[in-house]
């Protein structure tokens, strides 16, 4: 084996090792996420990512703000409260197929206009979404 072919072989072997390493890292990350989601079947989370980000935002303005919550099992919640929560997130949840295409198109147009205005003023655009419960679940 010549020196150049030995180097090429070592280079390919190192590349293969990195590829295997990244594969195992990606697989480990997926196992971590599955385990974390499965754990939520038995352990209630202390807060959501949205709650933590809002608490962080508010704590700069109001240092005395503290977060507190008490979990209640779904069967113990009155049906009208359960429906109110669904309606507050997606008022037509029961009558669409998971994605409100017309709301998504309106949000797309509104975001395009907001981005054009923001670029003209050299600012960050405020974007909106045509979110449904299905899309929020996929996002989170």
C-alpha positions as CSV (number, residue, x, y, z in Angstrom):
1,X,0.0,0.0,0.0
2,X,1.4,3.4,-1.0
3,X,1.6,6.4,1.3
4,X,-1.2,8.2,-0.6
5,X,-3.6,5.3,-0.6
6,X,-2.9,4.7,3.1
7,X,-3.8,8.4,3.8
8,X,-6.9,8.1,1.6
9,X,-7.9,4.9,3.6
10,X,-7.3,6.7,6.9
11,X,-9.3,9.7,5.7
12,X,-12.2,7.5,4.7
13,X,-12.0,5.6,8.0
14,X,-12.0,8.8,10.0
15,X,-15.0,10.0,7.9
16,X,-16.8,6.8,8.6
17,X,-16.1,7.1,12.3
18,X,-17.6,10.6,12.4
19,X,-20.6,9.4,10.4
20,X,-21.2,6.6,12.9
21,X,-20.7,9.0,15.8
22,X,-23.3,11.4,14.5
23,X,-25.7,8.6,13.9
24,X,-25.4,7.4,17.5
25,X,-25.8,11.0,18.8
26,X,-28.9,11.5,16.7
27,X,-30.3,8.1,17.8
28,X,-29.5,9.0,21.5
29,X,-31.3,12.3,21.1
30,X,-34.4,10.6,19.8
31,X,-34.3,8.1,22.6
32,X,-34.0,11.0,25.1
33,X,-37.1,12.7,23.6
34,X,-39.1,9.5,23.6
35,X,-38.2,8.8,27.2
36,X,-39.0,12.4,28.2
37,X,-42.4,12.3,26.6
38,X,-43.1,8.8,28.1
39,X,-42.2,10.1,31.5
40,X,-44.9,12.7,31.3
41,X,-47.4,9.9,31.5
42,X,-46.4,9.5,35.1
43,X,-44.7,12.8,36.2
44,X,-46.5,16.2,35.6
45,X,-44.1,18.8,34.1
46,X,-43.5,21.8,36.3
47,X,-44.1,24.2,33.5
48,X,-44.2,24.5,29.7
49,X,-41.6,26.2,27.5
50,X,-44.1,29.0,26.9
51,X,-44.7,29.5,30.6
52,X,-40.9,29.7,31.3
53,X,-40.3,32.2,28.5
54,X,-43.1,34.4,29.7
55,X,-41.9,34.2,33.3
56,X,-38.4,35.2,32.1
57,X,-39.8,38.1,30.2
58,X,-42.0,39.3,33.0
59,X,-39.4,38.8,35.8
60,X,-37.3,41.6,34.3
61,X,-40.2,44.0,34.6
62,X,-41.7,42.6,37.8
63,X,-39.1,40.8,39.9
64,X,-41.7,39.6,42.4
65,X,-43.5,37.5,39.9
66,X,-43.5,33.8,40.8
67,X,-44.9,30.8,39.0
68,X,-47.2,28.4,40.7
69,X,-49.6,25.8,39.4
70,X,-51.5,22.7,40.6
71,X,-52.3,19.9,38.2
72,X,-55.8,18.6,38.0
73,X,-56.7,15.3,36.3
74,X,-58.8,15.7,33.2
75,X,-61.7,13.6,34.5
76,X,-62.0,16.0,37.4
77,X,-62.4,19.1,35.2
78,X,-65.9,20.0,34.2
79,X,-66.7,19.4,30.6
80,X,-67.4,23.1,29.9
81,X,-63.9,23.9,31.1
82,X,-62.3,21.3,28.8
83,X,-64.3,22.7,25.9
84,X,-63.4,26.3,26.8
85,X,-59.6,25.4,26.7
86,X,-60.0,23.8,23.3
87,X,-62.0,26.8,22.0
88,X,-59.4,29.2,23.3
89,X,-56.8,27.5,21.3
90,X,-58.7,26.5,18.2
91,X,-62.4,27.5,18.1
92,X,-63.3,25.3,15.1
93,X,-61.2,22.3,16.1
94,X,-64.1,19.9,15.7
95,X,-64.9,21.1,12.1
96,X,-61.6,21.1,10.3
97,X,-59.1,18.4,9.2
98,X,-56.2,19.6,11.4
99,X,-55.1,22.5,9.3
100,X,-57.1,25.6,8.5
101,X,-55.8,26.2,5.0
102,X,-57.5,29.6,4.6
103,X,-56.1,30.9,7.9
104,X,-52.7,29.7,6.9
105,X,-52.9,31.5,3.6
106,X,-54.1,34.7,5.3
107,X,-51.2,34.4,7.8
108,X,-48.7,33.9,4.9
109,X,-49.9,37.1,3.2
110,X,-49.9,39.1,6.4
111,X,-46.4,37.9,7.3
112,X,-45.2,38.8,3.8
113,X,-46.6,42.4,4.2
114,X,-45.1,42.7,7.7
115,X,-41.7,41.5,6.5
116,X,-41.7,44.1,3.6
117,X,-42.7,46.9,6.1
118,X,-40.0,45.7,8.6
119,X,-37.3,45.6,5.9
120,X,-38.2,49.1,4.8
121,X,-37.8,50.3,8.4
122,X,-34.8,48.0,9.2
123,X,-36.8,46.2,11.9
124,X,-37.7,42.7,12.8
125,X,-41.1,41.7,11.5
126,X,-43.9,40.5,13.9
127,X,-45.1,37.2,12.4
128,X,-48.4,35.5,13.0
129,X,-49.5,32.0,12.3
130,X,-52.7,30.2,11.3
131,X,-52.2,27.9,14.2
132,X,-54.5,25.0,15.0
133,X,-54.1,22.6,17.9
134,X,-52.6,20.1,15.4
135,X,-49.9,22.6,14.2
136,X,-49.1,23.6,17.8
137,X,-48.6,20.0,18.7
138,X,-46.3,19.4,15.8
139,X,-44.4,22.6,16.6
140,X,-44.0,21.7,20.3
